[in-house]
Amino acid sequence: MHVDRRTPALLLAVLYVVCGVLCMASAIWPMHRDTPMGFLWFLAALGIGGGTAIWSLDQRLRGRVVHAAVAVASVLIAVLAWQSATAVGIVGLGPALIAVGLYAAHFFDLQVARLHALFLVALTTVGAVAAEPGRFAVAWAAIVVSVVALTEAQGRLARNLRTAAATDPLTGVANRRAWEAEAARHLARAARTGDR
């Protein structure tokens, strides 16, 4: 399956910007008087600024940087859960968790996506438990199960689609698309390293 090299970075940029805008909206219209306004403004600036930086560097971003940006998003969501003033604020982070899990499942190998989802769920659960509000355990359990299940389903689907796009359905042998992609990878590596 051919994926434009810019697509993962551009979608990650959109994810960062959307999260930044949502943090800004939460700072403008807080749900509770104890809402950490300064922190939300900081996260809004970080999300919008980070998304803009990712967008501008899209073709120069390598795999490790994209992985690190997904891990940073997980950390920021966990800190936001920890700083939440209400149980609704904690549970309201569910869509962000699902978005990060689906992103990882779509663009990374299934094993790596599982590790990202595990890191995300573990870290945000620690952040949520460390927060002052209580009575969110049942809703949080549903979010955790949703993140894990959707990440797994999307990861398997993406893996199956990549395999189907790269192999001949009758023989199971790599098709022309797979050969061209492999040749492009080797030529790019040779150009970077100076090999012939």
Buried (B, 14 or more C-beta within 10 A) or exposed (E): EEEEEEEBBBBBBBBBBBBBBBBBEBBEEBEEEBBBEEBBBBBBEBBBEBBBBBBEEBEEBEEEBBBEBBBEBBBBBBBBBBBBBBBEBBBBBBEBBBBBBBBBBBBBBBEBBBBBBBBBBEBBBEBBBEBEBEEBEEBBEEBBEBBBEBBBEBBEEBBEEBEEBBBEEEEEEEBEEBEEBEEEEEEEEEEEEEEE
